[in-house]
Amino acid sequence: MIQKGKGKGIRKRGNNYEVLLAKEFRDMGFPDCCTSRYESKRKDDDKVDLCFSEPFNIQAKCKNNYGNPLPVLAEMPADENINVVINKIVNKGEFVTMSKMDFYKMVISLKNNGLI
């Protein structure tokens, strides 16, 4: 059972993490990147937390332990973008999960553009 007020703190931590990731994406060259809560309820409903981060669909998770990201990936849009779940595990680090095919798509693009 969730203690009174505890769920609100967890939600706030997750929202703060989304805002931080949006800033990091802006710093990496996605100047219009913002949270879907700010920009698009439809994107948020599609399990995409950042807008204007193409070619990536980003879902952010901030938890005390590593949960299974596969159900989250399965709920994300099946479009031309690369679906990515970024997990922040408190006191353990941050980890990225994507499908093997999306990873290969990214590697091929980097290779074709002479970046690797």
LUMFITOR-801917 format. One record per residue: x, y, z of N, C-alpha, C in turn; residue in one letter. Coordinates in steps of 0.02 Angstrom, whole numbers, padded with zeros to 5 digits, always signed. Example, Ala and Ser with C-alpha at 12.3 -4.5 7.8 and 13.67 -1.06 7.14 Angstrom:
2
+00660-00284+00390+00615-00225+00390+00660-00165+00390a +00642-00112+00354+00684-00053+00357+00645+00002+00394s 
REM end
This chain:
116
+00042-00059+00000+00000+00000+00000+00044+00063+00000m +00027+00111-00041+00065+00173-00045+00046+00218+00014i +00097+00242+00048+00085+00287+00104+00062+00355+00078q +00024+00390+00119-00002+00455+00100+00055+00501+00079k +00049+00530+00018+00098+00578-00006+00158+00546-00041g +00168+00482-00032+00226+00449-00062+00222+00448-00138k +00164+00433-00166+00155+00431-00239+00169+00497-00271g +00150+00551-00238+00162+00618-00265+00237+00632-00270k +00276+00609-00221+00349+00619-00223+00381+00579-00278g +00357+00519-00290+00383+00477-00344+00368+00509-00411i +00307+00533-00420+00287+00565-00482+00329+00628-00494r +00341+00667-00441+00381+00728-00447+00453+00711-00467k +00480+00658-00439+00548+00636-00456+00551+00617-00530r +00500+00580-00554+00497+00561-00624+00490+00622-00670g +00447+00669-00651+00439+00730-00690+00503+00770-00693n +00537+00776-00637+00601+00812-00635+00652+00779-00680n +00652+00712-00683+00699+00676-00725+00684+00690-00799y +00621+00692-00818+00602+00709-00887+00627+00778-00905e +00618+00826-00861+00641+00895-00873+00717+00896-00882v +00753+00859-00840+00826+00855-00845+00847+00825-00912l +00814+00770-00933+00831+00740-00997+00817+00787-01055l +00762+00824-01052+00746+00873-01105+00801+00925-01110a +00826+00948-01053+00881+00997-01053+00944+00966-01083k +00959+00904-01064+01018+00871-01091+01013+00863-01167e +00953+00847-01192+00943+00842-01265+00951+00910-01298f +00925+00963-01267+00936+01030-01295+01010+01045-01299r +01046+01028-01245+01119+01039-01244+01156+00998-01297d +01127+00941-01319+01159+00899-01369+01139+00919-01440m +01100+00972-01448+01083+00995-01515+01011+00984-01537g +00966+00971-01491+00895+00966-01505+00862+01028-01473f +00867+01087-01505+00849+01150-01472+00776+01155-01450p +00731+01119-01483+00660+01124-01466+00635+01070-01420d +00680+01025-01398+00660+00969-01357+00627+00993-01292c +00571+00962-01275+00535+00978-01214+00497+00916-01192c +00469+00918-01133+00432+00860-01109+00364+00856-01144t +00339+00795-01153+00274+00787-01185+00218+00813-01140s +00230+00813-01074+00180+00842-01029+00170+00916-01046r +00223+00949-01067+00220+01020-01085+00191+01029-01155y +00211+00986-01202+00196+00997-01272+00136+00959-01299e +00129+00894-01281+00081+00852-01316+00053+00796-01273s -00009+00802-01252-00041+00749-01214-00043+00684-01254k -00052+00690-01320-00054+00631-01363+00012+00592-01360r +00069+00628-01365+00134+00595-01359+00141+00562-01291k +00121+00597-01239+00125+00570-01171+00084+00506-01166d +00025+00507-01195-00018+00447-01196+00013+00390-01235d +00055+00406-01284+00090+00355-01325+00154+00330-01291d +00165+00349-01228+00224+00328-01190+00288+00359-01216k +00283+00420-01242+00341+00458-01265+00346+00520-01220v +00402+00526-01184+00409+00580-01135+00441+00644-01162d +00478+00639-01218+00510+00699-01246+00484+00712-01316l +00470+00774-01331+00449+00795-01398+00508+00831-01431c +00509+00828-01498+00560+00860-01539+00630+00831-01525f +00631+00764-01517+00694+00728-01506+00706+00678-01563s +00673+00689-01620+00680+00644-01677+00753+00639-01698e +00777+00581-01715+00741+00519-01733+00728+00472-01675p +00723+00498-01614+00713+00456-01556+00646+00469-01523f +00612+00416-01502+00556+00420-01455+00586+00401-01387n +00582+00447-01339+00614+00437-01274+00561+00427-01220i +00568+00374-01181+00528+00362-01121+00577+00364-01062q +00563+00405-01012+00606+00412-00953+00576+00376-00893a +00619+00341-00857+00598+00308-00796+00649+00323-00742k +00626+00343-00684+00670+00356-00627+00643+00314-00569c +00683+00264-00549+00659+00215-00500+00713+00199-00449k +00692+00166-00396+00740+00142-00346+00773+00077-00367n +00740+00039-00412+00770-00023-00436+00754-00030-00510n +00791-00072-00543+00783-00081-00615+00722-00123-00629y +00673-00094-00663+00614-00131-00683+00624-00157-00754g +00579-00198-00776+00583-00226-00843+00560-00173-00894n +00606-00149-00937+00587-00098-00986+00550-00125-01047p +00548-00191-01055+00519-00220-01116+00445-00205-01125l +00403-00208-01072+00333-00189-01082+00326-00115-01103p +00370-00072-01077+00367-00001-01096+00385+00006-01170v +00438-00028-01193+00456-00025-01264+00399-00050-01308l +00365-00102-01286+00310-00131-01325+00252-00082-01333a +00243-00036-01285+00188+00012-01288+00205+00075-01328e +00268+00083-01345+00289+00144-01381+00269+00139-01454m +00266+00196-01489+00243+00196-01559+00286+00153-01605p +00254+00121-01653+00289+00083-01705+00293+00129-01766a +00340+00176-01763+00349+00223-01818+00422+00222-01840d +00443+00270-01879+00511+00270-01905+00564+00290-01853e +00542+00315-01795+00589+00336-01743+00616+00276-01704n +00672+00287-01671+00704+00236-01630+00676+00243-01559i +00643+00191-01534+00615+00191-01467+00669+00176-01415n +00674+00220-01365+00726+00214-01314+00694+00225-01246v +00710+00181-01199+00691+00190-01129+00754+00208-01091v +00754+00266-01058+00811+00287-01017+00790+00277-00945i +00826+00232-00910+00812+00217-00840+00864+00249-00796n +00841+00288-00747+00886+00312-00694+00870+00270-00633k +00919+00232-00610+00911+00192-00551+00947+00228-00495i +00910+00250-00445+00937+00291-00392+00998+00257-00361v +01052+00293-00356+01116+00271-00327+01150+00215-00367n +01127+00201-00428+01158+00147-00468+01182+00172-00536k +01149+00223-00565+01168+00249-00630+01109+00255-00677g +01125+00271-00740+01075+00279-00792+01090+00231-00849e +01037+00200-00876+01044+00148-00926+00994+00159-00982f +01015+00142-01042+00972+00149-01101+00954+00080-01127v +00890+00070-01144+00866+00007-01173+00831+00022-01238t +00848-00017-01289+00815-00012-01355+00816-00081-01387m +00776-00090-01438+00777-00155-01473+00842-00162-01512s +00861-00224-01525+00921-00237-01564+00915-00206-01634k +00857-00211-01665+00848-00183-01732+00855-00107-01731m +00830-00074-01680+00838-00001-01675+00912+00017-01663d +00946-00024-01623+01017-00012-01612+01055-00019-01678f +01040-00071-01716+01073-00081-01781+01056-00023-01829y +00994+00000-01829+00974+00057-01871+01017+00118-01854k +01029+00129-01790+01070+00186-01768+01142+00176-01789m +01169+00116-01780+01239+00102-01799+01248+00111-01875v +01202+00085-01915+01207+00091-01987+01205+00164-02008i +01161+00203-01977+01157+00275-01992+01222+00311-01976s +01250+00295-01917+01314+00325-01899+01369+00305-01948l +01370+00242-01967+01420+00216-02014+01412+00249-02082k +01350+00253-02107+01337+00282-02173+01354+00356-02176n +01351+00390-02120+01366+00461-02118+01439+00475-02098n +01479+00422-02096+01550+00429-02081+01566+00451-02010g +01520+00439-01965+01530+00460-01895+01565+00407-01853l +01565+00345-01879+01604+00292-01846+01639+00250-01899i 
REM end
